[in-house]
Amino acid sequence: MARDIFGRDHRKKRDDEAEIRVTDRRRILLDDDENTDRDTEAESPSLKPSYVEELEARTKAAEQKTLEVQSRFEQLRKQLQSETDETRRRLNRAAD
């Protein structure tokens, strides 16, 4: 029988258990300087289809325009309210 330096029998172990092989295919950079340069140069790839990105951009633009229109509406409403109040005061003074 084949024995190692510790006296264990390897032939018996190989017959009982299937040998597991692992191939590590991860990619790593050992130089940190190259890694930081690569991170700054390349953006992470988008996982969304271009059509979805286009729709998101259009949605964001529409929301921005809605906020601008709403702000303008509030401004005009306040202006109209102040003009109405001023006209009411003037008519009350004229009626007295």
C-alpha positions in Angstrom: 0.0 0.0 0.0 1.1 3.6 -0.7 1.5 5.5 2.5 2.6 9.2 3.0 5.1 10.4 5.5 2.4 10.5 8.2 1.4 6.8 7.7 -1.9 7.4 6.0 -3.1 5.2 3.2 -3.9 7.3 0.1 -5.0 4.4 -2.2 -7.9 3.5 0.1 -9.0 7.2 0.3 -9.0 7.6 -3.5 -11.2 4.7 -4.0 -13.8 5.8 -1.4 -14.1 9.5 -2.3 -14.1 11.2 -5.7 -11.4 13.7 -6.0 -12.7 17.3 -6.3 -10.9 19.7 -8.6 -11.4 23.5 -8.5 -10.3 25.9 -11.1 -10.3 29.5 -9.9 -11.0 31.8 -12.9 -11.4 35.0 -11.0 -9.3 37.9 -12.4 -7.4 40.0 -10.0 -4.8 42.7 -10.3 -2.0 42.6 -8.0 -0.9 46.2 -8.6 -3.2 48.7 -6.9 -2.1 51.6 -9.1 -3.3 50.0 -12.2 -6.6 49.1 -10.5 -7.4 52.7 -9.5 -6.5 54.0 -12.9 -8.8 51.5 -14.5 -11.7 52.4 -12.1 -11.4 56.1 -12.9 -11.3 55.6 -16.7 -14.0 53.0 -17.1 -17.6 53.4 -16.0 -19.6 50.4 -14.8 -21.5 49.0 -17.7 -25.2 49.6 -17.7 -27.4 46.6 -17.2 -30.5 48.2 -18.6 -31.4 48.2 -22.3 -30.9 51.5 -24.1 -34.7 51.9 -24.6 -35.2 51.7 -20.9 -32.5 54.3 -20.3 -34.1 56.6 -22.9 -37.5 56.2 -21.2 -35.9 57.0 -17.8 -34.3 60.1 -19.3 -37.6 61.2 -20.9 -39.4 60.6 -17.5 -36.8 62.7 -15.6 -37.2 65.5 -18.2 -41.0 65.4 -17.9 -40.9 65.5 -14.1 -38.5 68.5 -14.2 -40.8 70.3 -16.6 -43.8 69.5 -14.4 -42.0 71.0 -11.4 -41.2 74.1 -13.4 -44.8 74.5 -14.6 -46.1 73.9 -11.1 -43.8 76.5 -9.7 -44.8 79.0 -12.4 -48.5 78.2 -11.6 -48.0 78.9 -7.9 -46.3 82.2 -8.7 -49.1 83.4 -11.0 -51.7 82.3 -8.5 -50.1 84.4 -5.8 -49.8 87.3 -8.2 -53.5 87.0 -9.2 -54.5 86.7 -5.5 -52.6 89.9 -4.6 -54.1 91.8 -7.6 -57.6 90.6 -6.6 -57.0 91.7 -3.0 -55.8 95.1 -4.2 -58.9 95.5 -6.4 -61.2 94.5 -3.6 -59.6 97.1 -1.2 -59.8 99.8 -3.8 -63.5 99.0 -4.5 -64.2 99.0 -0.7 -62.6 102.4 -0.3 -64.5 103.8 -3.3 -67.8 102.4 -1.9 -67.2 104.0 1.5 
